[in-house]
Amino acid sequence: MKIDFIISNLGGGGAERVLALMVNSLAKNKSNKISVITLFQDKEEYILDPSINRVKLKQTSFIPSHTLRSIVNLSRYYKTKSNRPDVIVSFVTLTNLITIIVAKLFSIKIIAQEHNSHLRYMKGRKRITDFTKKYLYKRADVITVLTSFDVEFYSNHGANVYVMPNPCSFKSIRENTHIREKTILAVGHLNRYHHKGFDNLIKLIAPLLKKHTQWHLKIAGAGDEGLKYLKQLATEHKIVDKIIFTGFIDDISKIMYESSIFILPSRFEGLPMVLLEAMSQGMACISYDCKTGPSDIIENEKNGLLIEDQNLAKMQKGLSDLIINEELRIRLSNEGIKSLDKYDISAITKRYEDLFDEVIK
């Protein structure tokens, strides 16, 4: 089977990381002939299996519009019949727009992947995003979404929708009896503190850290602007000595393995891979039931705590329960690990291959 994966670039990012994980896994099946095509040149953050054909489209300088330029460049590539695959998998809204148009032009099967909720759009691009989601996605053979939240929206606009969650990039730990630090961990880019809810997190956690003096909060993520703001907020709440800002960490799994509680205070998400990763390392997880993602992962009080969206008082109560109750932490930790089988890379790879077969047939 010949499969092309198309994305804007392979710079650092969640969708890019998922693409790299999936093509490397799919490449283990030697009957899969995989190409990764990028529309633009950029710094490459991910290493691909040597068997994968890497295509960087040549840039057409005389066309000012990025979108139109990419349509022309991709059309030129597929004009050569030997370049055409059995199926295309494209990533993220604007790349999907480009790829659907070209795929239909050359009668190539197309699976377009959304990695955010339908409620989100890029700043300054709402009109083109709405057009793509409401009118163009129904032209694709399949639209994949990360969570069940988005199925109704796309179905109502005539699209053939399939839920395809991201794989967990970490292997789940097997032994979970080690002593953990009394650390509450949050992860995300600090400059996106509003999106990630770090501003509210500092407010709600302040009285808990003052009461339970052995505990501290660790926030992992880069971002100078956000760091300055969050440190100021911590100073105002008199807990600056109780918060550790680690900056960007390459091996976040090590921190997760050592820490006790993972908190996701986001105002919105896609399917938060970081929550899957925290569970895989045996952390007791607590999250707002924000749109979207956490409710697809956490079954409340079974493998984590799912808190009414942005209810600070209830989040504070849930976090307090986890701090006080070691037995609860251990139970949620063990159940969290058990619940991740469906997000294992091998399980997601099988779902991809089954979907390819269905679309091609």
C-alpha positions in Angstrom: 0.0 0.0 0.0 1.3 3.4 -1.0 0.5 6.1 1.6 1.4 9.8 1.5 1.4 11.9 4.7 1.2 15.6 4.1 1.9 18.4 6.6 3.0 22.0 6.5 6.4 21.3 8.1 8.1 19.0 10.6 9.0 21.7 13.1 8.2 21.0 16.8 4.5 20.7 17.5 1.8 18.2 18.6 0.5 17.3 15.2 4.0 16.9 13.8 4.9 14.6 16.7 1.9 12.4 16.1 2.7 12.2 12.4 6.3 11.2 13.1 5.1 8.5 15.6 2.6 7.1 13.2 4.7 7.0 10.1 7.6 5.3 12.0 5.2 2.7 13.4 3.5 2.1 10.0 6.9 1.8 8.3 7.6 -1.4 10.4 5.1 -3.1 8.0 7.2 -3.5 4.9 4.2 -3.7 2.7 3.5 0.0 3.5 5.3 2.4 1.2 5.3 5.7 3.0 6.2 9.2 1.9 6.1 12.3 4.1 5.5 15.5 2.1 6.0 18.9 3.6 4.6 22.0 1.9 7.2 24.4 3.4 10.9 24.2 4.3 11.6 24.6 8.0 13.7 23.2 10.8 13.2 19.4 11.2 12.6 18.3 14.8 11.6 14.7 14.3 13.7 11.7 13.0 11.9 9.5 10.5 12.6 5.8 9.7 15.1 5.5 6.8 12.6 3.6 4.7 10.3 6.6 4.5 10.5 8.7 1.4 11.0 12.3 2.4 9.6 14.9 -0.1 10.1 18.6 0.4 8.1 20.4 -2.2 9.9 23.0 -4.3 8.7 26.5 -3.7 7.1 28.7 -6.4 8.3 32.2 -5.6 6.1 34.2 -8.0 2.8 33.3 -6.2 2.3 35.5 -3.1 -0.5 33.4 -1.4 0.9 30.5 0.7 -2.3 28.5 0.1 -2.4 29.0 -3.7 1.4 28.4 -3.9 1.0 25.1 -2.1 -1.9 24.0 -4.3 0.3 24.6 -7.4 3.3 22.9 -5.9 1.4 19.8 -4.8 -0.4 19.6 -8.1 2.9 19.7 -10.0 4.2 16.8 -7.8 1.1 14.6 -8.4 1.0 15.5 -12.1 3.6 12.7 -12.4 1.5 9.6 -12.2 4.1 7.5 -10.5 4.1 9.9 -7.5 0.4 9.3 -6.8 -0.4 7.1 -3.7 -3.3 4.8 -2.9 -4.3 7.2 -0.1 -3.3 10.6 1.2 -3.4 11.5 4.9 -3.2 15.2 5.5 -2.7 17.0 8.9 -4.4 20.2 10.2 -7.0 22.5 8.7 -5.2 24.6 6.1 -3.1 21.7 4.9 -6.4 19.7 4.6 -7.9 22.5 2.4 -4.9 22.4 0.1 -4.7 18.6 0.0 -8.4 17.9 -0.5 -8.5 20.2 -3.6 -5.5 18.5 -5.1 -6.6 15.0 -4.2 -10.0 15.5 -5.9 -8.2 16.9 -9.0 -6.2 13.7 -9.4 -8.9 11.3 -8.0 -6.7 10.2 -5.1 -8.3 8.9 -1.9 -7.9 11.4 1.0 -8.2 11.2 4.8 -8.0 14.6 6.4 -7.1 14.8 10.0 -8.2 17.4 12.5 -6.1 17.8 15.6 -8.1 20.5 17.4 -11.8 20.9 18.4 -14.0 22.4 15.7 -14.5 25.4 18.0 -10.9 26.5 17.5 -9.4 28.4 14.6 -6.1 30.2 13.9 -6.1 33.9 14.7 -6.9 35.9 11.6 -8.0 32.8 9.6 -11.6 32.2 10.9 -13.2 32.6 7.6 -11.1 30.2 5.6 -11.2 27.7 8.6 -15.0 27.8 8.7 -15.2 27.3 4.9 -12.9 24.3 5.1 -14.7 22.7 8.0 -18.3 23.4 6.8 -18.0 23.0 3.0 -14.8 21.3 2.0 -14.5 18.4 4.5 -17.5 16.6 3.0 -15.4 16.2 -0.2 -12.8 14.1 1.7 -13.3 10.4 1.9 -12.9 10.5 5.7 -12.3 13.2 8.3 -10.7 12.0 11.5 -11.2 13.8 14.8 -9.5 13.2 18.1 -12.6 13.0 20.3 -16.3 12.1 20.1 -17.1 15.8 20.9 -16.6 16.8 17.2 -18.4 14.0 15.5 -21.9 15.6 15.5 -20.6 19.0 14.1 -18.9 17.4 11.1 -21.6 14.9 10.4 -24.1 17.7 10.3 -22.0 19.3 7.6 -22.0 16.1 5.5 -18.6 14.7 6.3 -17.8 11.1 6.9 -16.3 11.3 10.4 -14.1 8.8 12.2 -12.7 9.1 15.8 -8.9 8.5 15.7 -7.2 9.3 19.0 -3.5 10.2 19.2 -1.2 7.4 20.4 0.5 7.7 23.8 4.1 8.3 23.0 5.4 6.8 26.2 5.5 3.1 27.2 3.4 2.5 30.4 5.5 1.6 33.4 5.1 -2.0 34.7 6.3 -1.6 38.2 4.5 1.2 40.2 5.6 0.7 43.8 8.5 3.3 44.0 8.4 6.3 46.3 7.2 9.5 44.6 8.1 13.1 45.4 5.3 15.2 46.8 5.1 17.1 43.6 2.1 18.4 41.7 3.1 18.6 38.0 1.6 20.8 35.2 3.0 20.9 31.7 2.6 23.3 28.8 4.1 26.4 27.0 4.1 29.2 29.6 3.2 31.9 27.0 -0.1 30.1 26.5 -0.9 30.4 30.3 -4.5 31.4 29.6 -5.2 28.5 27.3 -3.4 26.1 29.7 -5.1 27.6 32.8 -1.8 28.2 34.7 -3.1 31.6 35.9 -6.1 30.0 37.6 -3.9 27.1 38.8 -1.7 29.4 40.8 -4.7 31.1 42.4 -6.4 27.8 43.5 -3.3 26.0 44.6 -1.9 28.8 46.8 -3.8 27.9 50.0 -3.1 24.2 49.5 0.6 24.7 49.2 0.6 27.0 52.3 -1.3 24.3 54.3 0.6 21.2 53.0 4.1 22.6 53.3 5.8 19.4 52.1 4.2 19.7 48.7 5.2 21.9 45.8 4.1 22.7 42.3 6.3 22.1 39.3 5.4 23.7 35.9 7.4 22.4 33.0 7.5 24.4 29.8 9.3 27.2 28.0 8.1 30.8 27.4 9.8 34.0 28.8 6.7 36.2 28.7 4.6 33.6 30.5 7.3 32.9 33.0 7.5 36.6 34.0 3.7 36.8 34.4 3.3 33.6 36.4 6.2 34.4 38.7 4.5 37.8 39.4 1.3 35.9 40.2 3.1 33.5 42.5 4.7 36.4 44.3 1.3 38.1 44.8 -0.1 34.8 46.3 3.1 34.4 48.4 4.0 31.0 47.1 7.0 31.9 44.8 9.1 29.5 46.9 6.7 26.7 46.5 6.7 26.7 42.6 9.5 25.3 40.4 9.5 26.5 36.8 11.7 23.9 35.1 11.7 25.4 31.6 11.5 23.1 28.6 12.4 19.5 29.5 13.4 16.9 26.9 12.8 13.9 29.1 9.5 14.8 30.7 8.7 11.1 31.4 11.4 11.1 34.1 9.7 14.0 35.9 6.4 12.2 35.6 7.8 9.0 36.9 9.1 10.8 40.0 6.1 13.0 40.7 2.8 12.2 42.4 -0.1 14.2 41.0 -0.6 15.5 37.4 -3.0 18.5 37.0 -4.5 19.6 33.7 -6.2 23.0 34.4 -6.7 23.9 30.7 -9.6 26.0 29.4 -9.6 24.0 26.2 -7.7 21.1 24.6 -7.7 18.7 21.6 -6.9 15.3 22.9 -4.2 16.1 25.5 -1.3 13.8 24.9 0.3 15.1 28.1 -2.5 13.6 30.1 -2.0 10.2 28.5 1.7 10.5 29.1 1.2 11.3 32.8 -1.1 8.3 33.2 1.5 6.1 31.5 4.0 7.0 34.2 1.7 6.2 37.0 0.7 9.7 38.1 -2.6 10.3 39.8 -4.4 12.6 37.3 -6.9 15.4 37.9 -8.3 17.6 35.1 -11.0 20.0 34.2 -13.7 18.6 32.0 -12.8 21.2 29.4 -13.7 21.1 25.7 -12.3 18.7 24.5 -10.4 15.5 25.4 -10.2 14.9 29.1 -13.6 13.2 29.3 -12.5 10.8 26.6 -9.5 9.8 28.7 -10.7 10.0 32.4 -13.6 8.1 33.9 -14.2 10.2 37.0 -13.1 8.6 40.3 -12.0 5.4 38.4 -8.7 6.3 36.6 -8.6 10.0 37.6 -10.6 12.9 38.8 -12.7 14.9 36.3 -13.7 18.3 37.6 -16.6 20.5 36.4 -15.1 22.9 33.8 -13.3 25.9 35.3 -15.0 25.4 38.8 -12.0 26.6 40.9 -13.6 25.5 44.2 -14.2 21.9 43.0 -10.8 21.7 41.5 -9.3 22.9 44.8 -11.3 20.3 46.7 -10.3 17.5 44.3 -6.6 18.4 44.5 -6.9 18.6 48.3 -8.3 15.1 48.4 -5.4 13.8 46.3 -2.8 15.5 48.6 -4.4 14.2 51.8 -5.4 10.7 50.6 -2.4 8.5 49.5 -4.7 5.5 49.1 -6.7 7.4 46.5 -3.6 8.5 44.7 -2.3 4.9 44.4 -5.7 3.6 43.2 -6.1 6.2 40.5 -2.4 5.8 39.5 -2.8 2.0 39.0 -6.2 2.3 37.2 -4.8 5.0 35.0 -2.0 2.7 33.7 -4.5 -0.1 33.0 -6.8 2.2 31.0 -4.3 3.2 28.3 -4.3 0.0 26.2 -6.5 1.6 23.5 -4.0 4.5 23.2 -1.0 2.2 22.7 0.9 2.9 19.5 0.3 -0.7 18.2 -3.5 -0.4 18.7 -3.6 3.0 16.9 -1.4 1.7 14.1 -3.9 -1.2 13.6 -6.8 1.3 13.4 -4.9 3.3 10.8 -4.3 0.3 8.6 -7.9 -0.9 8.9 -9.1 2.6 7.9 -6.7 2.6 4.9 -8.2 -0.7 3.8 -11.7 0.6 4.2 -11.1 3.8 2.3 -9.2 2.1 -0.6 -11.9 -0.6 -1.0 
